[in-house]
Each structure stands twice: as C-alpha cells, then as structure tokens.
Amino acid sequence: MMAKIKLAVIWLGLVAFIAGCGSPSNISKETDHGIAKVKMKKMESMLDSKPDSPVHTIVMPHDEPLFPPGPGREEFVTACVVCHSPRYITMQPQFPRATWLGEVNKMKDVYGAHISDEQVLKITDYLVSINGKPDAGQAPKGTYGE
C-alpha cells in the first residue's frame, strides 16, 4: 500500500512539473513602471540587436563622479582611487581641514598608502577644496592624529 502512495505522489509531482513547464509565466513581458519614453529609446539604442545572433549585449551607461580641477587633484586621483571607489570618496561628509589631514595621514601611516608627506598635504588641500567645511580648530574626537 505504501509503495502505491509513493508512486502516486511521484506521478502527480511529475505531471505538475510538466504542466508548469509548458504554461506561460504570470510576469508581464512589457510592464510600464513609469519609465519615460526617452529613456526607453536611449536603452533601445544601446542594445546590440543582431537578429541572426543568439547573443545580445547591453552597454550600460557609466556614471562616475567628476572631480573638479584644482591643486592636488592629480595626487588625489592617483593615490586614493587605487583603494577607494570614486563614489565612496564623494559620499564622505564635509570635514574640516584637520579631519581630512588626519584621515590622509591615517591612510599613509596605518594602511600603508604609498604617498609622501608632500602628497599628504596636496591631497588634503584638494579634499578640503572639494568637500571641506570651515575648520573648528582640531579634528573631532576619535579621528587619527589626536
């Protein structure tokens, strides 16, 4: 009796599996989620559509933060983007000069960034110019260089 029940359960599972494979999914192929037609046209132009090829590629736009020109930019980009993503750097809060100096020195002294003392100052100047706030006199408690 137990063998017949097992066989029936397996048979029903197999039938359900086969029936499920042949039916269309519940997910709509074309759903409008409020995307503007302009964006859709732009995306369509990025598609590499070759009707005879089974492989299609999509070129995604690359949105990298821009670092404005200024003294120390070259040192900053060369030294900092080696370890940090540009997006991570631009997400940092506005720090006063003392805090940025402490952070850059920490990268050099603690984490072994390959930068000279002169580059530390140039990188700090650049960070203050793009993401600094008026100096409060000293770095907040808990930062490197206290």
mmCIF file of the C-alpha atoms, coordinates in Angstrom:
data_MODEL
# 
_entry.id   MODEL 
# 
loop_
_atom_site.group_PDB 
_atom_site.id 
_atom_site.type_symbol 
_atom_site.label_atom_id 
_atom_site.label_alt_id 
_atom_site.label_comp_id 
_atom_site.label_asym_id 
_atom_site.label_entity_id 
_atom_site.label_seq_id 
_atom_site.pdbx_PDB_ins_code 
_atom_site.Cartn_x 
_atom_site.Cartn_y 
_atom_site.Cartn_z 
_atom_site.occupancy 
_atom_site.B_iso_or_equiv 
_atom_site.pdbx_formal_charge 
_atom_site.auth_seq_id 
_atom_site.auth_comp_id 
_atom_site.auth_asym_id 
_atom_site.auth_atom_id 
_atom_site.pdbx_PDB_model_num 
ATOM 1   C CA . MET A 1 1   ? 0.000  0.000  0.000   1.00 0.00 ? 1   MET A CA 1 
ATOM 2   C CA . MET A 1 2   ? 2.816  2.425  0.917   1.00 0.00 ? 2   MET A CA 1 
ATOM 3   C CA . ALA A 1 3   ? 4.536  1.795  -2.435  1.00 0.00 ? 3   ALA A CA 1 
ATOM 4   C CA . LYS A 1 4   ? 1.331  2.736  -4.316  1.00 0.00 ? 4   LYS A CA 1 
ATOM 5   C CA . ILE A 1 5   ? 1.071  6.019  -2.373  1.00 0.00 ? 5   ILE A CA 1 
ATOM 6   C CA . LYS A 1 6   ? 4.706  6.893  -3.097  1.00 0.00 ? 6   LYS A CA 1 
ATOM 7   C CA . LEU A 1 7   ? 4.215  6.085  -6.775  1.00 0.00 ? 7   LEU A CA 1 
ATOM 8   C CA . ALA A 1 8   ? 1.056  8.234  -6.904  1.00 0.00 ? 8   ALA A CA 1 
ATOM 9   C CA . VAL A 1 9   ? 2.823  11.197 -5.239  1.00 0.00 ? 9   VAL A CA 1 
ATOM 10  C CA . ILE A 1 10  ? 5.772  10.938 -7.631  1.00 0.00 ? 10  ILE A CA 1 
ATOM 11  C CA . TRP A 1 11  ? 3.417  10.631 -10.601 1.00 0.00 ? 11  TRP A CA 1 
ATOM 12  C CA . LEU A 1 12  ? 1.400  13.705 -9.541  1.00 0.00 ? 12  LEU A CA 1 
ATOM 13  C CA . GLY A 1 13  ? 4.591  15.690 -8.951  1.00 0.00 ? 13  GLY A CA 1 
ATOM 14  C CA . LEU A 1 14  ? 5.885  14.768 -12.401 1.00 0.00 ? 14  LEU A CA 1 
ATOM 15  C CA . VAL A 1 15  ? 2.576  15.738 -14.036 1.00 0.00 ? 15  VAL A CA 1 
ATOM 16  C CA . ALA A 1 16  ? 2.564  19.076 -12.187 1.00 0.00 ? 16  ALA A CA 1 
ATOM 17  C CA . PHE A 1 17  ? 6.169  19.738 -13.214 1.00 0.00 ? 17  PHE A CA 1 
ATOM 18  C CA . ILE A 1 18  ? 5.483  19.000 -16.881 1.00 0.00 ? 18  ILE A CA 1 
ATOM 19  C CA . ALA A 1 19  ? 2.312  21.106 -16.842 1.00 0.00 ? 19  ALA A CA 1 
ATOM 20  C CA . GLY A 1 20  ? 4.178  24.007 -15.230 1.00 0.00 ? 20  GLY A CA 1 
ATOM 21  C CA . CYS A 1 21  ? 6.977  23.944 -17.796 1.00 0.00 ? 21  CYS A CA 1 
ATOM 22  C CA . GLY A 1 22  ? 4.603  24.381 -20.699 1.00 0.00 ? 22  GLY A CA 1 
ATOM 23  C CA . SER A 1 23  ? 2.497  27.248 -19.368 1.00 0.00 ? 23  SER A CA 1 
ATOM 24  C CA . PRO A 1 24  ? 3.351  30.936 -19.768 1.00 0.00 ? 24  PRO A CA 1 
ATOM 25  C CA . SER A 1 25  ? 4.565  32.779 -16.698 1.00 0.00 ? 25  SER A CA 1 
ATOM 26  C CA . ASN A 1 26  ? 2.479  35.275 -14.749 1.00 0.00 ? 26  ASN A CA 1 
ATOM 27  C CA . ILE A 1 27  ? 5.086  38.001 -15.276 1.00 0.00 ? 27  ILE A CA 1 
ATOM 28  C CA . SER A 1 28  ? 4.158  40.535 -17.925 1.00 0.00 ? 28  SER A CA 1 
ATOM 29  C CA . LYS A 1 29  ? 6.694  40.870 -20.694 1.00 0.00 ? 29  LYS A CA 1 
ATOM 30  C CA . GLU A 1 30  ? 6.086  44.607 -21.136 1.00 0.00 ? 30  GLU A CA 1 
ATOM 31  C CA . THR A 1 31  ? 5.424  46.407 -17.862 1.00 0.00 ? 31  THR A CA 1 
ATOM 32  C CA . ASP A 1 32  ? 5.414  50.187 -17.734 1.00 0.00 ? 32  ASP A CA 1 
ATOM 33  C CA . HIS A 1 33  ? 6.956  51.286 -14.463 1.00 0.00 ? 33  HIS A CA 1 
ATOM 34  C CA . GLY A 1 34  ? 6.805  54.962 -15.288 1.00 0.00 ? 34  GLY A CA 1 
ATOM 35  C CA . ILE A 1 35  ? 9.997  54.985 -17.367 1.00 0.00 ? 35  ILE A CA 1 
ATOM 36  C CA . ALA A 1 36  ? 9.983  57.881 -19.779 1.00 0.00 ? 36  ALA A CA 1 
ATOM 37  C CA . LYS A 1 37  ? 9.905  57.056 -23.477 1.00 0.00 ? 37  LYS A CA 1 
ATOM 38  C CA . VAL A 1 38  ? 13.136 58.992 -23.918 1.00 0.00 ? 38  VAL A CA 1 
ATOM 39  C CA . LYS A 1 39  ? 14.935 56.636 -21.550 1.00 0.00 ? 39  LYS A CA 1 
ATOM 40  C CA . MET A 1 40  ? 13.445 53.630 -23.320 1.00 0.00 ? 40  MET A CA 1 
ATOM 41  C CA . LYS A 1 41  ? 14.675 54.912 -26.692 1.00 0.00 ? 41  LYS A CA 1 
ATOM 42  C CA . LYS A 1 42  ? 18.113 55.506 -25.223 1.00 0.00 ? 42  LYS A CA 1 
ATOM 43  C CA . MET A 1 43  ? 18.167 51.963 -23.820 1.00 0.00 ? 43  MET A CA 1 
ATOM 44  C CA . GLU A 1 44  ? 16.990 50.535 -27.141 1.00 0.00 ? 44  GLU A CA 1 
ATOM 45  C CA . SER A 1 45  ? 19.827 52.322 -28.909 1.00 0.00 ? 45  SER A CA 1 
ATOM 46  C CA . MET A 1 46  ? 22.281 50.671 -26.513 1.00 0.00 ? 46  MET A CA 1 
ATOM 47  C CA . LEU A 1 47  ? 21.067 47.191 -27.421 1.00 0.00 ? 47  LEU A CA 1 
ATOM 48  C CA . ASP A 1 48  ? 23.293 45.345 -29.833 1.00 0.00 ? 48  ASP A CA 1 
ATOM 49  C CA . SER A 1 49  ? 20.471 43.707 -31.758 1.00 0.00 ? 49  SER A CA 1 
ATOM 50  C CA . LYS A 1 50  ? 21.586 41.330 -34.459 1.00 0.00 ? 50  LYS A CA 1 
ATOM 51  C CA . PRO A 1 51  ? 18.615 39.203 -35.454 1.00 0.00 ? 51  PRO A CA 1 
ATOM 52  C CA . ASP A 1 52  ? 20.761 36.278 -36.600 1.00 0.00 ? 52  ASP A CA 1 
ATOM 53  C CA . SER A 1 53  ? 22.823 36.189 -33.399 1.00 0.00 ? 53  SER A CA 1 
ATOM 54  C CA . PRO A 1 54  ? 21.543 34.394 -30.293 1.00 0.00 ? 54  PRO A CA 1 
ATOM 55  C CA . VAL A 1 55  ? 23.720 36.627 -28.108 1.00 0.00 ? 55  VAL A CA 1 
ATOM 56  C CA . HIS A 1 56  ? 22.670 40.194 -27.315 1.00 0.00 ? 56  HIS A CA 1 
ATOM 57  C CA . THR A 1 57  ? 24.631 42.715 -25.322 1.00 0.00 ? 57  THR A CA 1 
ATOM 58  C CA . ILE A 1 58  ? 23.587 45.803 -23.436 1.00 0.00 ? 58  ILE A CA 1 
ATOM 59  C CA . VAL A 1 59  ? 26.008 48.661 -22.859 1.00 0.00 ? 59  VAL A CA 1 
ATOM 60  C CA . MET A 1 60  ? 25.185 50.234 -19.513 1.00 0.00 ? 60  MET A CA 1 
ATOM 61  C CA . PRO A 1 61  ? 25.937 53.927 -19.014 1.00 0.00 ? 61  PRO A CA 1 
ATOM 62  C CA . HIS A 1 62  ? 28.916 54.597 -16.782 1.00 0.00 ? 62  HIS A CA 1 
ATOM 63  C CA . ASP A 1 63  ? 28.146 57.291 -14.233 1.00 0.00 ? 63  ASP A CA 1 
ATOM 64  C CA . GLU A 1 64  ? 31.390 58.161 -12.497 1.00 0.00 ? 64  GLU A CA 1 
ATOM 65  C CA . PRO A 1 65  ? 31.661 61.119 -10.125 1.00 0.00 ? 65  PRO A CA 1 
ATOM 66  C CA . LEU A 1 66  ? 33.585 64.040 -11.535 1.00 0.00 ? 66  LEU A CA 1 
ATOM 67  C CA . PHE A 1 67  ? 36.423 65.519 -9.551  1.00 0.00 ? 67  PHE A CA 1 
ATOM 68  C CA . PRO A 1 68  ? 36.820 69.200 -10.380 1.00 0.00 ? 68  PRO A CA 1 
ATOM 69  C CA . PRO A 1 69  ? 40.217 70.516 -11.401 1.00 0.00 ? 69  PRO A CA 1 
ATOM 70  C CA . GLY A 1 70  ? 42.358 72.062 -8.722  1.00 0.00 ? 70  GLY A CA 1 
ATOM 71  C CA . PRO A 1 71  ? 45.693 71.862 -6.950  1.00 0.00 ? 71  PRO A CA 1 
ATOM 72  C CA . GLY A 1 72  ? 46.291 68.334 -5.644  1.00 0.00 ? 72  GLY A CA 1 
ATOM 73  C CA . ARG A 1 73  ? 43.726 66.668 -7.914  1.00 0.00 ? 73  ARG A CA 1 
ATOM 74  C CA . GLU A 1 74  ? 46.328 64.569 -9.736  1.00 0.00 ? 74  GLU A CA 1 
ATOM 75  C CA . GLU A 1 75  ? 47.853 63.291 -6.486  1.00 0.00 ? 75  GLU A CA 1 
ATOM 76  C CA . PHE A 1 76  ? 44.389 62.610 -5.106  1.00 0.00 ? 76  PHE A CA 1 
ATOM 77  C CA . VAL A 1 77  ? 43.184 60.626 -8.108  1.00 0.00 ? 77  VAL A CA 1 
ATOM 78  C CA . THR A 1 78  ? 46.460 58.725 -8.425  1.00 0.00 ? 78  THR A CA 1 
ATOM 79  C CA . ALA A 1 79  ? 46.775 57.787 -4.745  1.00 0.00 ? 79  ALA A CA 1 
ATOM 80  C CA . CYS A 1 80  ? 43.208 57.486 -3.437  1.00 0.00 ? 80  CYS A CA 1 
ATOM 81  C CA . VAL A 1 81  ? 41.286 55.845 -6.264  1.00 0.00 ? 81  VAL A CA 1 
ATOM 82  C CA . VAL A 1 82  ? 43.707 52.913 -6.142  1.00 0.00 ? 82  VAL A CA 1 
ATOM 83  C CA . CYS A 1 83  ? 41.979 51.689 -2.966  1.00 0.00 ? 83  CYS A CA 1 
ATOM 84  C CA . HIS A 1 84  ? 38.723 53.676 -2.802  1.00 0.00 ? 84  HIS A CA 1 
ATOM 85  C CA . SER A 1 85  ? 35.989 53.874 -5.402  1.00 0.00 ? 85  SER A CA 1 
ATOM 86  C CA . PRO A 1 86  ? 35.298 57.423 -6.591  1.00 0.00 ? 86  PRO A CA 1 
ATOM 87  C CA . ARG A 1 87  ? 31.704 57.017 -5.374  1.00 0.00 ? 87  ARG A CA 1 
ATOM 88  C CA . TYR A 1 88  ? 32.937 56.141 -1.855  1.00 0.00 ? 88  TYR A CA 1 
ATOM 89  C CA . ILE A 1 89  ? 35.112 59.235 -1.738  1.00 0.00 ? 89  ILE A CA 1 
ATOM 90  C CA . THR A 1 90  ? 32.293 61.547 -2.809  1.00 0.00 ? 90  THR A CA 1 
ATOM 91  C CA . MET A 1 91  ? 29.962 60.057 -0.178  1.00 0.00 ? 91  MET A CA 1 
ATOM 92  C CA . GLN A 1 92  ? 32.126 61.288 2.701   1.00 0.00 ? 92  GLN A CA 1 
ATOM 93  C CA . PRO A 1 93  ? 30.772 64.113 4.861   1.00 0.00 ? 93  PRO A CA 1 
ATOM 94  C CA . GLN A 1 94  ? 32.263 67.577 4.766   1.00 0.00 ? 94  GLN A CA 1 
ATOM 95  C CA . PHE A 1 95  ? 35.180 67.560 7.158   1.00 0.00 ? 95  PHE A CA 1 
ATOM 96  C CA . PRO A 1 96  ? 37.320 70.457 8.363   1.00 0.00 ? 96  PRO A CA 1 
ATOM 97  C CA . ARG A 1 97  ? 40.941 70.525 7.221   1.00 0.00 ? 97  ARG A CA 1 
ATOM 98  C CA . ALA A 1 98  ? 42.223 68.960 10.469  1.00 0.00 ? 98  ALA A CA 1 
ATOM 99  C CA . THR A 1 99  ? 39.995 65.918 9.989   1.00 0.00 ? 99  THR A CA 1 
ATOM 100 C CA . TRP A 1 100 ? 40.957 65.463 6.326   1.00 0.00 ? 100 TRP A CA 1 
ATOM 101 C CA . LEU A 1 101 ? 44.625 65.755 7.274   1.00 0.00 ? 101 LEU A CA 1 
ATOM 102 C CA . GLY A 1 102 ? 44.142 63.102 9.947   1.00 0.00 ? 102 GLY A CA 1 
ATOM 103 C CA . GLU A 1 103 ? 42.351 60.789 7.516   1.00 0.00 ? 103 GLU A CA 1 
ATOM 104 C CA . VAL A 1 104 ? 45.003 61.139 4.807   1.00 0.00 ? 104 VAL A CA 1 
ATOM 105 C CA . ASN A 1 105 ? 47.798 60.592 7.354   1.00 0.00 ? 105 ASN A CA 1 
ATOM 106 C CA . LYS A 1 106 ? 45.954 57.505 8.610   1.00 0.00 ? 106 LYS A CA 1 
ATOM 107 C CA . MET A 1 107 ? 45.890 56.118 5.072   1.00 0.00 ? 107 MET A CA 1 
ATOM 108 C CA . LYS A 1 108 ? 49.638 56.677 4.809   1.00 0.00 ? 108 LYS A CA 1 
ATOM 109 C CA . ASP A 1 109 ? 50.794 55.631 8.280   1.00 0.00 ? 109 ASP A CA 1 
ATOM 110 C CA . VAL A 1 110 ? 48.299 52.937 9.280   1.00 0.00 ? 110 VAL A CA 1 
ATOM 111 C CA . TYR A 1 111 ? 47.167 51.441 5.979   1.00 0.00 ? 111 TYR A CA 1 
ATOM 112 C CA . GLY A 1 112 ? 50.425 51.898 4.073   1.00 0.00 ? 112 GLY A CA 1 
ATOM 113 C CA . ALA A 1 113 ? 49.306 54.162 1.242   1.00 0.00 ? 113 ALA A CA 1 
ATOM 114 C CA . HIS A 1 114 ? 52.308 54.916 -0.954  1.00 0.00 ? 114 HIS A CA 1 
ATOM 115 C CA . ILE A 1 115 ? 52.278 58.693 -0.639  1.00 0.00 ? 115 ILE A CA 1 
ATOM 116 C CA . SER A 1 116 ? 54.896 61.144 0.503   1.00 0.00 ? 116 SER A CA 1 
ATOM 117 C CA . ASP A 1 117 ? 54.461 63.819 3.180   1.00 0.00 ? 117 ASP A CA 1 
ATOM 118 C CA . GLU A 1 118 ? 54.264 66.414 0.399   1.00 0.00 ? 118 GLU A CA 1 
ATOM 119 C CA . GLN A 1 119 ? 51.495 64.427 -1.320  1.00 0.00 ? 119 GLN A CA 1 
ATOM 120 C CA . VAL A 1 120 ? 49.625 64.161 2.005   1.00 0.00 ? 120 VAL A CA 1 
ATOM 121 C CA . LEU A 1 121 ? 49.401 67.959 2.108   1.00 0.00 ? 121 LEU A CA 1 
ATOM 122 C CA . LYS A 1 122 ? 48.362 68.259 -1.555  1.00 0.00 ? 122 LYS A CA 1 
ATOM 123 C CA . ILE A 1 123 ? 45.696 65.559 -1.204  1.00 0.00 ? 123 ILE A CA 1 
ATOM 124 C CA . THR A 1 124 ? 44.408 67.180 1.985   1.00 0.00 ? 124 THR A CA 1 
ATOM 125 C CA . ASP A 1 125 ? 44.227 70.579 0.261   1.00 0.00 ? 125 ASP A CA 1 
ATOM 126 C CA . TYR A 1 126 ? 42.271 69.040 -2.593  1.00 0.00 ? 126 TYR A CA 1 
ATOM 127 C CA . LEU A 1 127 ? 39.845 67.195 -0.303  1.00 0.00 ? 127 LEU A CA 1 
ATOM 128 C CA . VAL A 1 128 ? 39.205 70.394 1.640   1.00 0.00 ? 128 VAL A CA 1 
ATOM 129 C CA . SER A 1 129 ? 38.618 72.292 -1.617  1.00 0.00 ? 129 SER A CA 1 
ATOM 130 C CA . ILE A 1 130 ? 36.007 69.801 -2.887  1.00 0.00 ? 130 ILE A CA 1 
ATOM 131 C CA . ASN A 1 131 ? 34.479 68.572 0.383   1.00 0.00 ? 131 ASN A CA 1 
ATOM 132 C CA . GLY A 1 132 ? 35.661 70.681 3.279   1.00 0.00 ? 132 GLY A CA 1 
ATOM 133 C CA . LYS A 1 133 ? 33.980 72.852 5.861   1.00 0.00 ? 133 LYS A CA 1 
ATOM 134 C CA . PRO A 1 134 ? 35.367 75.669 7.948   1.00 0.00 ? 134 PRO A CA 1 
ATOM 135 C CA . ASP A 1 135 ? 37.964 74.418 10.404  1.00 0.00 ? 135 ASP A CA 1 
ATOM 136 C CA . ALA A 1 136 ? 36.840 74.146 14.011  1.00 0.00 ? 136 ALA A CA 1 
ATOM 137 C CA . GLY A 1 137 ? 40.428 74.205 15.241  1.00 0.00 ? 137 GLY A CA 1 
ATOM 138 C CA . GLN A 1 138 ? 41.070 70.490 15.674  1.00 0.00 ? 138 GLN A CA 1 
ATOM 139 C CA . ALA A 1 139 ? 39.824 67.126 14.498  1.00 0.00 ? 139 ALA A CA 1 
ATOM 140 C CA . PRO A 1 140 ? 36.792 65.678 16.240  1.00 0.00 ? 140 PRO A CA 1 
ATOM 141 C CA . LYS A 1 141 ? 37.425 63.043 18.913  1.00 0.00 ? 141 LYS A CA 1 
ATOM 142 C CA . GLY A 1 142 ? 38.021 59.564 17.550  1.00 0.00 ? 142 GLY A CA 1 
ATOM 143 C CA . THR A 1 143 ? 39.925 60.560 14.431  1.00 0.00 ? 143 THR A CA 1 
ATOM 144 C CA . TYR A 1 144 ? 43.517 59.754 13.661  1.00 0.00 ? 144 TYR A CA 1 
ATOM 145 C CA . GLY A 1 145 ? 46.084 62.275 14.777  1.00 0.00 ? 145 GLY A CA 1 
ATOM 146 C CA . GLU A 1 146 ? 44.554 63.264 18.127  1.00 0.00 ? 146 GLU A CA 1 
# 
